[in-house]
Amino acid sequence: MKKRGHYCKICGEYKSNEKFSGKGHAAHICKTCASLPPEEKSEMAAMNRLLNLP
């Protein structure tokens, strides 16, 4: 089954197209994650990468 919407690299969730800004579509970062402080964004992205390792 195909996933709907876009994948956010920071939180690791599939969200609807409306949850992404214009630049967020290309960067794969949703609006809520884009508003986070940079330290928290990098920490969440690192945890998401570690949890998704094969």
mmCIF entry with sequence, helices, sheets and N, C-alpha, C, O atoms, coordinates in Angstrom:
data_MODEL
# 
_entry.id   MODEL 
# 
_entity.id                         1 
_entity.type                       polymer 
_entity.pdbx_number_of_molecules   1 
# 
_entity_poly.entity_id                      1 
_entity_poly.type                           'polypeptide(L)' 
_entity_poly.nstd_linkage                   no 
_entity_poly.nstd_monomer                   no 
_entity_poly.pdbx_seq_one_letter_code       MKKRGHYCKICGEYKSNEKFSGKGHAAHICKTCASLPPEEKSEMAAMNRLLNLP 
_entity_poly.pdbx_seq_one_letter_code_can   MKKRGHYCKICGEYKSNEKFSGKGHAAHICKTCASLPPEEKSEMAAMNRLLNLP 
_entity_poly.pdbx_strand_id                 A 
# 
loop_
_entity_poly_seq.entity_id 
_entity_poly_seq.num 
_entity_poly_seq.mon_id 
_entity_poly_seq.hetero 
1 1  MET n 
1 2  LYS n 
1 3  LYS n 
1 4  ARG n 
1 5  GLY n 
1 6  HIS n 
1 7  TYR n 
1 8  CYS n 
1 9  LYS n 
1 10 ILE n 
1 11 CYS n 
1 12 GLY n 
1 13 GLU n 
1 14 TYR n 
1 15 LYS n 
1 16 SER n 
1 17 ASN n 
1 18 GLU n 
1 19 LYS n 
1 20 PHE n 
1 21 SER n 
1 22 GLY n 
1 23 LYS n 
1 24 GLY n 
1 25 HIS n 
1 26 ALA n 
1 27 ALA n 
1 28 HIS n 
1 29 ILE n 
1 30 CYS n 
1 31 LYS n 
1 32 THR n 
1 33 CYS n 
1 34 ALA n 
1 35 SER n 
1 36 LEU n 
1 37 PRO n 
1 38 PRO n 
1 39 GLU n 
1 40 GLU n 
1 41 LYS n 
1 42 SER n 
1 43 GLU n 
1 44 MET n 
1 45 ALA n 
1 46 ALA n 
1 47 MET n 
1 48 ASN n 
1 49 ARG n 
1 50 LEU n 
1 51 LEU n 
1 52 ASN n 
1 53 LEU n 
1 54 PRO n 
# 
_struct_asym.id          A 
_struct_asym.entity_id   1 
# 
loop_
_struct_conf.conf_type_id 
_struct_conf.id 
_struct_conf.pdbx_PDB_helix_id 
_struct_conf.beg_label_comp_id 
_struct_conf.beg_label_asym_id 
_struct_conf.beg_label_seq_id 
_struct_conf.pdbx_beg_PDB_ins_code 
_struct_conf.end_label_comp_id 
_struct_conf.end_label_asym_id 
_struct_conf.end_label_seq_id 
_struct_conf.pdbx_end_PDB_ins_code 
_struct_conf.beg_auth_comp_id 
_struct_conf.beg_auth_asym_id 
_struct_conf.beg_auth_seq_id 
_struct_conf.end_auth_comp_id 
_struct_conf.end_auth_asym_id 
_struct_conf.end_auth_seq_id 
_struct_conf.pdbx_PDB_helix_class 
_struct_conf.details 
_struct_conf.pdbx_PDB_helix_length 
HELX_P HELX_P1 AA1 ASN A 17 ? LYS A 19 ? ASN A 17 LYS A 19 5 ? 3  
HELX_P HELX_P2 AA2 GLY A 22 ? ALA A 27 ? GLY A 22 ALA A 27 1 ? 6  
HELX_P HELX_P3 AA3 LYS A 31 ? ALA A 34 ? LYS A 31 ALA A 34 1 ? 4  
HELX_P HELX_P4 AA4 PRO A 38 ? LEU A 51 ? PRO A 38 LEU A 51 1 ? 14 
# 
_struct_conf_type.id          HELX_P 
_struct_conf_type.criteria    ? 
_struct_conf_type.reference   ? 
# 
_struct_sheet.id               AA1 
_struct_sheet.type             ? 
_struct_sheet.number_strands   2 
_struct_sheet.details          ? 
# 
_struct_sheet_order.sheet_id     AA1 
_struct_sheet_order.range_id_1   1 
_struct_sheet_order.range_id_2   2 
_struct_sheet_order.offset       ? 
_struct_sheet_order.sense        anti-parallel 
# 
loop_
_struct_sheet_range.sheet_id 
_struct_sheet_range.id 
_struct_sheet_range.beg_label_comp_id 
_struct_sheet_range.beg_label_asym_id 
_struct_sheet_range.beg_label_seq_id 
_struct_sheet_range.pdbx_beg_PDB_ins_code 
_struct_sheet_range.end_label_comp_id 
_struct_sheet_range.end_label_asym_id 
_struct_sheet_range.end_label_seq_id 
_struct_sheet_range.pdbx_end_PDB_ins_code 
_struct_sheet_range.beg_auth_comp_id 
_struct_sheet_range.beg_auth_asym_id 
_struct_sheet_range.beg_auth_seq_id 
_struct_sheet_range.end_auth_comp_id 
_struct_sheet_range.end_auth_asym_id 
_struct_sheet_range.end_auth_seq_id 
AA1 1 HIS A 6  ? TYR A 7  ? HIS A 6  TYR A 7  
AA1 2 TYR A 14 ? LYS A 15 ? TYR A 14 LYS A 15 
# 
loop_
_atom_site.group_PDB 
_atom_site.id 
_atom_site.type_symbol 
_atom_site.label_atom_id 
_atom_site.label_alt_id 
_atom_site.label_comp_id 
_atom_site.label_asym_id 
_atom_site.label_entity_id 
_atom_site.label_seq_id 
_atom_site.pdbx_PDB_ins_code 
_atom_site.Cartn_x 
_atom_site.Cartn_y 
_atom_site.Cartn_z 
_atom_site.occupancy 
_atom_site.B_iso_or_equiv 
_atom_site.pdbx_formal_charge 
_atom_site.auth_seq_id 
_atom_site.auth_comp_id 
_atom_site.auth_asym_id 
_atom_site.auth_atom_id 
_atom_site.pdbx_PDB_model_num 
ATOM 1   N N  . MET A 1 1  ? 0.841  -1.188 0.000  1.00 0.00 ? 1  MET A N  1 
ATOM 2   C CA . MET A 1 1  ? 0.000  0.000  0.000  1.00 0.00 ? 1  MET A CA 1 
ATOM 3   C C  . MET A 1 1  ? 0.880  1.243  0.000  1.00 0.00 ? 1  MET A C  1 
ATOM 4   O O  . MET A 1 1  ? 1.844  1.337  0.759  1.00 0.00 ? 1  MET A O  1 
ATOM 5   N N  . LYS A 1 2  ? 0.542  2.171  -0.839 1.00 0.00 ? 2  LYS A N  1 
ATOM 6   C CA . LYS A 1 2  ? 1.314  3.396  -0.950 1.00 0.00 ? 2  LYS A CA 1 
ATOM 7   C C  . LYS A 1 2  ? 0.945  4.357  0.179  1.00 0.00 ? 2  LYS A C  1 
ATOM 8   O O  . LYS A 1 2  ? -0.225 4.494  0.537  1.00 0.00 ? 2  LYS A O  1 
ATOM 9   N N  . LYS A 1 3  ? 1.953  5.013  0.729  1.00 0.00 ? 3  LYS A N  1 
ATOM 10  C CA . LYS A 1 3  ? 1.721  5.981  1.799  1.00 0.00 ? 3  LYS A CA 1 
ATOM 11  C C  . LYS A 1 3  ? 1.175  7.274  1.207  1.00 0.00 ? 3  LYS A C  1 
ATOM 12  O O  . LYS A 1 3  ? 1.557  7.669  0.105  1.00 0.00 ? 3  LYS A O  1 
ATOM 13  N N  . ARG A 1 4  ? 0.297  7.920  1.926  1.00 0.00 ? 4  ARG A N  1 
ATOM 14  C CA . ARG A 1 4  ? -0.294 9.183  1.485  1.00 0.00 ? 4  ARG A CA 1 
ATOM 15  C C  . ARG A 1 4  ? 0.513  10.346 2.031  1.00 0.00 ? 4  ARG A C  1 
ATOM 16  O O  . ARG A 1 4  ? 1.060  10.251 3.130  1.00 0.00 ? 4  ARG A O  1 
ATOM 17  N N  . GLY A 1 5  ? 0.600  11.427 1.300  1.00 0.00 ? 5  GLY A N  1 
ATOM 18  C CA . GLY A 1 5  ? 1.273  12.630 1.766  1.00 0.00 ? 5  GLY A CA 1 
ATOM 19  C C  . GLY A 1 5  ? 2.775  12.572 1.576  1.00 0.00 ? 5  GLY A C  1 
ATOM 20  O O  . GLY A 1 5  ? 3.278  11.904 0.673  1.00 0.00 ? 5  GLY A O  1 
ATOM 21  N N  . HIS A 1 6  ? 3.476  13.277 2.435  1.00 0.00 ? 6  HIS A N  1 
ATOM 22  C CA . HIS A 1 6  ? 4.929  13.364 2.371  1.00 0.00 ? 6  HIS A CA 1 
ATOM 23  C C  . HIS A 1 6  ? 5.545  12.897 3.669  1.00 0.00 ? 6  HIS A C  1 
ATOM 24  O O  . HIS A 1 6  ? 4.900  12.922 4.718  1.00 0.00 ? 6  HIS A O  1 
ATOM 25  N N  . TYR A 1 7  ? 6.801  12.469 3.598  1.00 0.00 ? 7  TYR A N  1 
ATOM 26  C CA . TYR A 1 7  ? 7.540  12.004 4.750  1.00 0.00 ? 7  TYR A CA 1 
ATOM 27  C C  . TYR A 1 7  ? 8.358  13.151 5.330  1.00 0.00 ? 7  TYR A C  1 
ATOM 28  O O  . TYR A 1 7  ? 9.058  13.847 4.594  1.00 0.00 ? 7  TYR A O  1 
ATOM 29  N N  . CYS A 1 8  ? 8.276  13.355 6.633  1.00 0.00 ? 8  CYS A N  1 
ATOM 30  C CA . CYS A 1 8  ? 9.082  14.378 7.304  1.00 0.00 ? 8  CYS A CA 1 
ATOM 31  C C  . CYS A 1 8  ? 10.350 13.719 7.836  1.00 0.00 ? 8  CYS A C  1 
ATOM 32  O O  . CYS A 1 8  ? 10.276 12.742 8.581  1.00 0.00 ? 8  CYS A O  1 
ATOM 33  N N  . LYS A 1 9  ? 11.517 14.247 7.458  1.00 0.00 ? 9  LYS A N  1 
ATOM 34  C CA . LYS A 1 9  ? 12.780 13.675 7.895  1.00 0.00 ? 9  LYS A CA 1 
ATOM 35  C C  . LYS A 1 9  ? 13.039 13.887 9.370  1.00 0.00 ? 9  LYS A C  1 
ATOM 36  O O  . LYS A 1 9  ? 13.788 13.116 9.970  1.00 0.00 ? 9  LYS A O  1 
ATOM 37  N N  . ILE A 1 10 ? 12.454 14.894 9.973  1.00 0.00 ? 10 ILE A N  1 
ATOM 38  C CA . ILE A 1 10 ? 12.726 15.212 11.370 1.00 0.00 ? 10 ILE A CA 1 
ATOM 39  C C  . ILE A 1 10 ? 11.908 14.321 12.303 1.00 0.00 ? 10 ILE A C  1 
ATOM 40  O O  . ILE A 1 10 ? 12.474 13.633 13.153 1.00 0.00 ? 10 ILE A O  1 
ATOM 41  N N  . CYS A 1 11 ? 10.592 14.328 12.153 1.00 0.00 ? 11 CYS A N  1 
ATOM 42  C CA . CYS A 1 11 ? 9.746  13.555 13.071 1.00 0.00 ? 11 CYS A CA 1 
ATOM 43  C C  . CYS A 1 11 ? 9.506  12.130 12.585 1.00 0.00 ? 11 CYS A C  1 
ATOM 44  O O  . CYS A 1 11 ? 9.056  11.291 13.366 1.00 0.00 ? 11 CYS A O  1 
ATOM 45  N N  . GLY A 1 12 ? 9.792  11.832 11.315 1.00 0.00 ? 12 GLY A N  1 
ATOM 46  C CA . GLY A 1 12 ? 9.658  10.474 10.805 1.00 0.00 ? 12 GLY A CA 1 
ATOM 47  C C  . GLY A 1 12 ? 8.234  10.041 10.535 1.00 0.00 ? 12 GLY A C  1 
ATOM 48  O O  . GLY A 1 12 ? 7.951  8.843  10.532 1.00 0.00 ? 12 GLY A O  1 
ATOM 49  N N  . GLU A 1 13 ? 7.328  10.979 10.307 1.00 0.00 ? 13 GLU A N  1 
ATOM 50  C CA . GLU A 1 13 ? 5.933  10.649 10.067 1.00 0.00 ? 13 GLU A CA 1 
ATOM 51  C C  . GLU A 1 13 ? 5.533  11.041 8.654  1.00 0.00 ? 13 GLU A C  1 
ATOM 52  O O  . GLU A 1 13 ? 6.106  11.951 8.055  1.00 0.00 ? 13 GLU A O  1 
ATOM 53  N N  . TYR A 1 14 ? 4.531  10.328 8.133  1.00 0.00 ? 14 TYR A N  1 
ATOM 54  C CA . TYR A 1 14 ? 3.914  10.712 6.877  1.00 0.00 ? 14 TYR A CA 1 
ATOM 55  C C  . TYR A 1 14 ? 2.781  11.668 7.210  1.00 0.00 ? 14 TYR A C  1 
ATOM 56  O O  . TYR A 1 14 ? 1.892  11.333 7.993  1.00 0.00 ? 14 TYR A O  1 
ATOM 57  N N  . LYS A 1 15 ? 2.811  12.852 6.621  1.00 0.00 ? 15 LYS A N  1 
ATOM 58  C CA . LYS A 1 15 ? 1.802  13.871 6.883  1.00 0.00 ? 15 LYS A CA 1 
ATOM 59  C C  . LYS A 1 15 ? 1.207  14.347 5.568  1.00 0.00 ? 15 LYS A C  1 
ATOM 60  O O  . LYS A 1 15 ? 1.792  14.156 4.502  1.00 0.00 ? 15 LYS A O  1 
ATOM 61  N N  . SER A 1 16 ? 0.037  14.969 5.655  1.00 0.00 ? 16 SER A N  1 
ATOM 62  C CA . SER A 1 16 ? -0.636 15.448 4.453  1.00 0.00 ? 16 SER A CA 1 
ATOM 63  C C  . SER A 1 16 ? 0.157  16.593 3.822  1.00 0.00 ? 16 SER A C  1 
ATOM 64  O O  . SER A 1 16 ? 1.014  17.205 4.458  1.00 0.00 ? 16 SER A O  1 
ATOM 65  N N  . ASN A 1 17 ? -0.152 16.860 2.569  1.00 0.00 ? 17 ASN A N  1 
ATOM 66  C CA . ASN A 1 17 ? 0.549  17.907 1.826  1.00 0.00 ? 17 ASN A CA 1 
ATOM 67  C C  . ASN A 1 17 ? 0.373  19.276 2.463  1.00 0.00 ? 17 ASN A C  1 
ATOM 68  O O  . ASN A 1 17 ? 1.259  20.125 2.358  1.00 0.00 ? 17 ASN A O  1 
ATOM 69  N N  . GLU A 1 18 ? -0.754 19.501 3.121  1.00 0.00 ? 18 GLU A N  1 
ATOM 70  C CA . GLU A 1 18 ? -1.029 20.803 3.724  1.00 0.00 ? 18 GLU A CA 1 
ATOM 71  C C  . GLU A 1 18 ? -0.126 21.083 4.926  1.00 0.00 ? 18 GLU A C  1 
ATOM 72  O O  . GLU A 1 18 ? 0.024  22.237 5.328  1.00 0.00 ? 18 GLU A O  1 
ATOM 73  N N  . LYS A 1 19 ? 0.464  20.062 5.492  1.00 0.00 ? 19 LYS A N  1 
ATOM 74  C CA . LYS A 1 19 ? 1.331  20.232 6.663  1.00 0.00 ? 19 LYS A CA 1 
ATOM 75  C C  . LYS A 1 19 ? 2.736  20.684 6.282  1.00 0.00 ? 19 LYS A C  1 
ATOM 76  O O  . LYS A 1 19 ? 3.572  20.893 7.161  1.00 0.00 ? 19 LYS A O  1 
ATOM 77  N N  . PHE A 1 20 ? 3.010  20.839 4.992  1.00 0.00 ? 20 PHE A N  1 
ATOM 78  C CA . PHE A 1 20 ? 4.326  21.248 4.519  1.00 0.00 ? 20 PHE A CA 1 
ATOM 79  C C  . PHE A 1 20 ? 4.240  22.612 3.855  1.00 0.00 ? 20 PHE A C  1 
ATOM 80  O O  . PHE A 1 20 ? 3.275  22.906 3.149  1.00 0.00 ? 20 PHE A O  1 
ATOM 81  N N  . SER A 1 21 ? 5.245  23.440 4.080  1.00 0.00 ? 21 SER A N  1 
ATOM 82  C CA . SER A 1 21 ? 5.295  24.736 3.409  1.00 0.00 ? 21 SER A CA 1 
ATOM 83  C C  . SER A 1 21 ? 5.902  24.538 2.021  1.00 0.00 ? 21 SER A C  1 
ATOM 84  O O  . SER A 1 21 ? 6.218  23.413 1.635  1.00 0.00 ? 21 SER A O  1 
ATOM 85  N N  . GLY A 1 22 ? 6.061  25.612 1.284  1.00 0.00 ? 22 GLY A N  1 
ATOM 86  C CA . GLY A 1 22 ? 6.628  25.521 -0.057 1.00 0.00 ? 22 GLY A CA 1 
ATOM 87  C C  . GLY A 1 22 ? 8.034  24.967 -0.064 1.00 0.00 ? 22 GLY A C  1 
ATOM 88  O O  . GLY A 1 22 ? 8.347  24.075 -0.852 1.00 0.00 ? 22 GLY A O  1 
ATOM 89  N N  . LYS A 1 23 ? 8.877  25.479 0.797  1.00 0.00 ? 23 LYS A N  1 
ATOM 90  C CA . LYS A 1 23 ? 10.247 24.975 0.891  1.00 0.00 ? 23 LYS A CA 1 
ATOM 91  C C  . LYS A 1 23 ? 10.301 23.659 1.652  1.00 0.00 ? 23 LYS A C  1 
ATOM 92  O O  . LYS A 1 23 ? 11.244 22.885 1.491  1.00 0.00 ? 23 LYS A O  1 
ATOM 93  N N  . GLY A 1 24 ? 9.296  23.404 2.478  1.00 0.00 ? 24 GLY A N  1 
ATOM 94  C CA . GLY A 1 24 ? 9.270  22.169 3.257  1.00 0.00 ? 24 GLY A CA 1 
ATOM 95  C C  . GLY A 1 24 ? 9.082  20.926 2.408  1.00 0.00 ? 24 GLY A C  1 
ATOM 96  O O  . GLY A 1 24 ? 9.558  19.849 2.766  1.00 0.00 ? 24 GLY A O  1 
ATOM 97  N N  . HIS A 1 25 ? 8.385  21.068 1.276  1.00 0.00 ? 25 HIS A N  1 
ATOM 98  C CA . HIS A 1 25 ? 8.206  19.922 0.384  1.00 0.00 ? 25 HIS A CA 1 
ATOM 99  C C  . HIS A 1 25 ? 9.554  19.442 -0.122 1.00 0.00 ? 25 HIS A C  1 
ATOM 100 O O  . HIS A 1 25 ? 9.832  18.243 -0.097 1.00 0.00 ? 25 HIS A O  1 
ATOM 101 N N  . ALA A 1 26 ? 10.383 20.343 -0.575 1.00 0.00 ? 26 ALA A N  1 
ATOM 102 C CA . ALA A 1 26 ? 11.678 19.966 -1.128 1.00 0.00 ? 26 ALA A CA 1 
ATOM 103 C C  . ALA A 1 26 ? 12.640 19.482 -0.041 1.00 0.00 ? 26 ALA A C  1 
ATOM 104 O O  . ALA A 1 26 ? 13.430 18.568 -0.275 1.00 0.00 ? 26 ALA A O  1 
ATOM 105 N N  . ALA A 1 27 ? 12.575 20.085 1.132  1.00 0.00 ? 27 ALA A N  1 
ATOM 106 C CA . ALA A 1 27 ? 13.476 19.719 2.224  1.00 0.00 ? 27 ALA A CA 1 
ATOM 107 C C  . ALA A 1 27 ? 12.949 18.552 3.052  1.00 0.00 ? 27 ALA A C  1 
ATOM 108 O O  . ALA A 1 27 ? 13.677 18.003 3.879  1.00 0.00 ? 27 ALA A O  1 
ATOM 109 N N  . HIS A 1 28 ? 11.684 18.166 2.839  1.00 0.00 ? 28 HIS A N  1 
ATOM 110 C CA . HIS A 1 28 ? 11.028 17.082 3.582  1.00 0.00 ? 28 HIS A CA 1 
ATOM 111 C C  . HIS A 1 28 ? 10.961 17.384 5.072  1.00 0.00 ? 28 HIS A C  1 
ATOM 112 O O  . HIS A 1 28 ? 11.248 16.525 5.906  1.00 0.00 ? 28 HIS A O  1 
ATOM 113 N N  . ILE A 1 29 ? 10.578 18.621 5.397  1.00 0.00 ? 29 ILE A N  1 
ATOM 114 C CA . ILE A 1 29 ? 10.423 19.043 6.788  1.00 0.00 ? 29 ILE A CA 1 
ATOM 115 C C  . ILE A 1 29 ? 9.049  19.697 6.923  1.00 0.00 ? 29 ILE A C  1 
ATOM 116 O O  . ILE A 1 29 ? 8.735  20.646 6.205  1.00 0.00 ? 29 ILE A O  1 
ATOM 117 N N  . CYS A 1 30 ? 8.229  19.182 7.850  1.00 0.00 ? 30 CYS A N  1 
ATOM 118 C CA . CYS A 1 30 ? 6.877  19.721 8.028  1.00 0.00 ? 30 CYS A CA 1 
ATOM 119 C C  . CYS A 1 30 ? 6.931  21.061 8.757  1.00 0.00 ? 30 CYS A C  1 
ATOM 120 O O  . CYS A 1 30 ? 7.969  21.445 9.296  1.00 0.00 ? 30 CYS A O  1 
ATOM 121 N N  . LYS A 1 31 ? 5.808  21.762 8.766  1.00 0.00 ? 31 LYS A N  1 
ATOM 122 C CA . LYS A 1 31 ? 5.746  23.093 9.376  1.00 0.00 ? 31 LYS A CA 1 
ATOM 123 C C  . LYS A 1 31 ? 6.040  23.053 10.869 1.00 0.00 ? 31 LYS A C  1 
ATOM 124 O O  . LYS A 1 31 ? 6.721  23.940 11.385 1.00 0.00 ? 31 LYS A O  1 
ATOM 125 N N  . THR A 1 32 ? 5.535  22.033 11.578 1.00 0.00 ? 32 THR A N  1 
ATOM 126 C CA . THR A 1 32 ? 5.761  21.968 13.028 1.00 0.00 ? 32 THR A CA 1 
ATOM 127 C C  . THR A 1 32 ? 7.219  21.714 13.349 1.00 0.00 ? 32 THR A C  1 
ATOM 128 O O  . THR A 1 32 ? 7.748  22.283 14.304 1.00 0.00 ? 32 THR A O  1 
ATOM 129 N N  . CYS A 1 33 ? 7.880  20.870 12.567 1.00 0.00 ? 33 CYS A N  1 
ATOM 130 C CA . CYS A 1 33 ? 9.301  20.615 12.800 1.00 0.00 ? 33 CYS A CA 1 
ATOM 131 C C  . CYS A 1 33 ? 10.161 21.799 12.363 1.00 0.00 ? 33 CYS A C  1 
ATOM 132 O O  . CYS A 1 33 ? 11.223 22.032 12.939 1.00 0.00 ? 33 CYS A O  1 
ATOM 133 N N  . ALA A 1 34 ? 9.723  22.538 11.367 1.00 0.00 ? 34 ALA A N  1 
ATOM 134 C CA . ALA A 1 34 ? 10.478 23.702 10.908 1.00 0.00 ? 34 ALA A CA 1 
ATOM 135 C C  . ALA A 1 34 ? 10.489 24.798 11.967 1.00 0.00 ? 34 ALA A C  1 
ATOM 136 O O  . ALA A 1 34 ? 11.412 25.612 12.008 1.00 0.00 ? 34 ALA A O  1 
ATOM 137 N N  . SER A 1 35 ? 9.471  24.824 12.820 1.00 0.00 ? 35 SER A N  1 
ATOM 138 C CA . SER A 1 35 ? 9.405  25.872 13.838 1.00 0.00 ? 35 SER A CA 1 
ATOM 139 C C  . SER A 1 35 ? 10.198 25.525 15.098 1.00 0.00 ? 35 SER A C  1 
ATOM 140 O O  . SER A 1 35 ? 10.306 26.351 16.005 1.00 0.00 ? 35 SER A O  1 
ATOM 141 N N  . LEU A 1 36 ? 10.755 24.310 15.165 1.00 0.00 ? 36 LEU A N  1 
ATOM 142 C CA . LEU A 1 36 ? 11.545 23.907 16.331 1.00 0.00 ? 36 LEU A CA 1 
ATOM 143 C C  . LEU A 1 36 ? 12.906 24.592 16.328 1.00 0.00 ? 36 LEU A C  1 
ATOM 144 O O  . LEU A 1 36 ? 13.389 25.003 15.273 1.00 0.00 ? 36 LEU A O  1 
ATOM 145 N N  . PRO A 1 37 ? 13.537 24.720 17.511 1.00 0.00 ? 37 PRO A N  1 
ATOM 146 C CA . PRO A 1 37 ? 14.898 25.266 17.554 1.00 0.00 ? 37 PRO A CA 1 
ATOM 147 C C  . PRO A 1 37 ? 15.875 24.317 16.839 1.00 0.00 ? 37 PRO A C  1 
ATOM 148 O O  . PRO A 1 37 ? 15.632 23.111 16.787 1.00 0.00 ? 37 PRO A O  1 
ATOM 149 N N  . PRO A 1 38 ? 16.960 24.845 16.297 1.00 0.00 ? 38 PRO A N  1 
ATOM 150 C CA . PRO A 1 38 ? 17.901 24.015 15.527 1.00 0.00 ? 38 PRO A CA 1 
ATOM 151 C C  . PRO A 1 38 ? 18.487 22.844 16.324 1.00 0.00 ? 38 PRO A C  1 
ATOM 152 O O  . PRO A 1 38 ? 18.711 21.772 15.762 1.00 0.00 ? 38 PRO A O  1 
ATOM 153 N N  . GLU A 1 39 ? 18.734 23.032 17.605 1.00 0.00 ? 39 GLU A N  1 
ATOM 154 C CA . GLU A 1 39 ? 19.312 21.950 18.403 1.00 0.00 ? 39 GLU A CA 1 
ATOM 155 C C  . GLU A 1 39 ? 18.339 20.774 18.501 1.00 0.00 ? 39 GLU A C  1 
ATOM 156 O O  . GLU A 1 39 ? 18.733 19.613 18.388 1.00 0.00 ? 39 GLU A O  1 
ATOM 157 N N  . GLU A 1 40 ? 17.073 21.094 18.711 1.00 0.00 ? 40 GLU A N  1 
ATOM 158 C CA . GLU A 1 40 ? 16.068 20.049 18.841 1.00 0.00 ? 40 GLU A CA 1 
ATOM 159 C C  . GLU A 1 40 ? 15.830 19.346 17.501 1.00 0.00 ? 40 GLU A C  1 
ATOM 160 O O  . GLU A 1 40 ? 15.608 18.136 17.461 1.00 0.00 ? 40 GLU A O  1 
ATOM 161 N N  . LYS A 1 41 ? 15.876 20.112 16.404 1.00 0.00 ? 41 LYS A N  1 
ATOM 162 C CA . LYS A 1 41 ? 15.705 19.513 15.080 1.00 0.00 ? 41 LYS A CA 1 
ATOM 163 C C  . LYS A 1 41 ? 16.814 18.519 14.792 1.00 0.00 ? 41 LYS A C  1 
ATOM 164 O O  . LYS A 1 41 ? 16.544 17.413 14.324 1.00 0.00 ? 41 LYS A O  1 
ATOM 165 N N  . SER A 1 42 ? 18.052 18.892 15.064 1.00 0.00 ? 42 SER A N  1 
ATOM 166 C CA . SER A 1 42 ? 19.170 18.001 14.773 1.00 0.00 ? 42 SER A CA 1 
ATOM 167 C C  . SER A 1 42 ? 19.133 16.762 15.660 1.00 0.00 ? 42 SER A C  1 
ATOM 168 O O  . SER A 1 42 ? 19.481 15.670 15.211 1.00 0.00 ? 42 SER A O  1 
ATOM 169 N N  . GLU A 1 43 ? 18.713 16.921 16.917 1.00 0.00 ? 43 GLU A N  1 
ATOM 170 C CA . GLU A 1 43 ? 18.618 15.774 17.821 1.00 0.00 ? 43 GLU A CA 1 
ATOM 171 C C  . GLU A 1 43 ? 17.534 14.802 17.351 1.00 0.00 ? 43 GLU A C  1 
ATOM 172 O O  . GLU A 1 43 ? 17.745 13.589 17.342 1.00 0.00 ? 43 GLU A O  1 
ATOM 173 N N  . MET A 1 44 ? 16.375 15.337 16.962 1.00 0.00 ? 44 MET A N  1 
ATOM 174 C CA . MET A 1 44 ? 15.285 14.481 16.494 1.00 0.00 ? 44 MET A CA 1 
ATOM 175 C C  . MET A 1 44 ? 15.659 13.781 15.184 1.00 0.00 ? 44 MET A C  1 
ATOM 176 O O  . MET A 1 44 ? 15.321 12.613 14.991 1.00 0.00 ? 44 MET A O  1 
ATOM 177 N N  . ALA A 1 45 ? 16.347 14.476 14.291 1.00 0.00 ? 45 ALA A N  1 
ATOM 178 C CA . ALA A 1 45 ? 16.752 13.881 13.018 1.00 0.00 ? 45 ALA A CA 1 
ATOM 179 C C  . ALA A 1 45 ? 17.762 12.763 13.249 1.00 0.00 ? 45 ALA A C  1 
ATOM 180 O O  . ALA A 1 45 ? 17.696 11.722 12.595 1.00 0.00 ? 45 ALA A O  1 
ATOM 181 N N  . ALA A 1 46 ? 18.687 12.973 14.167 1.00 0.00 ? 46 ALA A N  1 
ATOM 182 C CA . ALA A 1 46 ? 19.682 11.942 14.470 1.00 0.00 ? 46 ALA A CA 1 
ATOM 183 C C  . ALA A 1 46 ? 19.023 10.702 15.069 1.00 0.00 ? 46 ALA A C  1 
ATOM 184 O O  . ALA A 1 46 ? 19.376 9.579  14.709 1.00 0.00 ? 46 ALA A O  1 
ATOM 185 N N  . MET A 1 47 ? 18.075 10.896 15.974 1.00 0.00 ? 47 MET A N  1 
ATOM 186 C CA . MET A 1 47 ? 17.369 9.765  16.564 1.00 0.00 ? 47 MET A CA 1 
ATOM 187 C C  . MET A 1 47 ? 16.545 9.028  15.520 1.00 0.00 ? 47 MET A C  1 
ATOM 188 O O  . MET A 1 47 ? 16.472 7.800  15.542 1.00 0.00 ? 47 MET A O  1 
ATOM 189 N N  . ASN A 1 48 ? 15.931 9.757  14.616 1.00 0.00 ? 48 ASN A N  1 
ATOM 190 C CA . ASN A 1 48 ? 15.133 9.146  13.558 1.00 0.00 ? 48 ASN A CA 1 
ATOM 191 C C  . ASN A 1 48 ? 16.021 8.306  12.644 1.00 0.00 ? 48 ASN A C  1 
ATOM 192 O O  . ASN A 1 48 ? 15.632 7.207  12.247 1.00 0.00 ? 48 ASN A O  1 
ATOM 193 N N  . ARG A 1 49 ? 17.211 8.811  12.304 1.00 0.00 ? 49 ARG A N  1 
ATOM 194 C CA . ARG A 1 49 ? 18.141 8.043  11.465 1.00 0.00 ? 49 ARG A CA 1 
ATOM 195 C C  . ARG A 1 49 ? 18.603 6.782  12.175 1.00 0.00 ? 49 ARG A C  1 
ATOM 196 O O  . ARG A 1 49 ? 18.680 5.722  11.555 1.00 0.00 ? 49 ARG A O  1 
ATOM 197 N N  . LEU A 1 50 ? 18.910 6.875  13.463 1.00 0.00 ? 50 LEU A N  1 
ATOM 198 C CA . LEU A 1 50 ? 19.382 5.702  14.208 1.00 0.00 ? 50 LEU A CA 1 
ATOM 199 C C  . LEU A 1 50 ? 18.297 4.641  14.335 1.00 0.00 ? 50 LEU A C  1 
ATOM 200 O O  . LEU A 1 50 ? 18.583 3.448  14.231 1.00 0.00 ? 50 LEU A O  1 
ATOM 201 N N  . LEU A 1 51 ? 17.068 5.060  14.555 1.00 0.00 ? 51 LEU A N  1 
ATOM 202 C CA . LEU A 1 51 ? 15.992 4.094  14.716 1.00 0.00 ? 51 LEU A CA 1 
ATOM 203 C C  . LEU A 1 51 ? 15.604 3.417  13.413 1.00 0.00 ? 51 LEU A C  1 
ATOM 204 O O  . LEU A 1 51 ? 15.033 2.327  13.436 1.00 0.00 ? 51 LEU A O  1 
ATOM 205 N N  . ASN A 1 52 ? 15.900 4.036  12.283 1.00 0.00 ? 52 ASN A N  1 
ATOM 206 C CA . ASN A 1 52 ? 15.537 3.470  10.990 1.00 0.00 ? 52 ASN A CA 1 
ATOM 207 C C  . ASN A 1 52 ? 16.673 2.714  10.303 1.00 0.00 ? 52 ASN A C  1 
ATOM 208 O O  . ASN A 1 52 ? 16.564 2.369  9.127  1.00 0.00 ? 52 ASN A O  1 
ATOM 209 N N  . LEU A 1 53 ? 17.755 2.457  11.025 1.00 0.00 ? 53 LEU A N  1 
ATOM 210 C CA . LEU A 1 53 ? 18.839 1.671  10.441 1.00 0.00 ? 53 LEU A CA 1 
ATOM 211 C C  . LEU A 1 53 ? 18.379 0.230  10.227 1.00 0.00 ? 53 LEU A C  1 
ATOM 212 O O  . LEU A 1 53 ? 17.571 -0.281 11.003 1.00 0.00 ? 53 LEU A O  1 
ATOM 213 N N  . PRO A 1 54 ? 18.882 -0.427 9.187  1.00 0.00 ? 54 PRO A N  1 
ATOM 214 C CA . PRO A 1 54 ? 18.463 -1.828 8.943  1.00 0.00 ? 54 PRO A CA 1 
ATOM 215 C C  . PRO A 1 54 ? 19.010 -2.783 9.997  1.00 0.00 ? 54 PRO A C  1 
ATOM 216 O O  . PRO A 1 54 ? 18.751 -3.985 9.934  1.00 0.00 ? 54 PRO A O  1 
# 
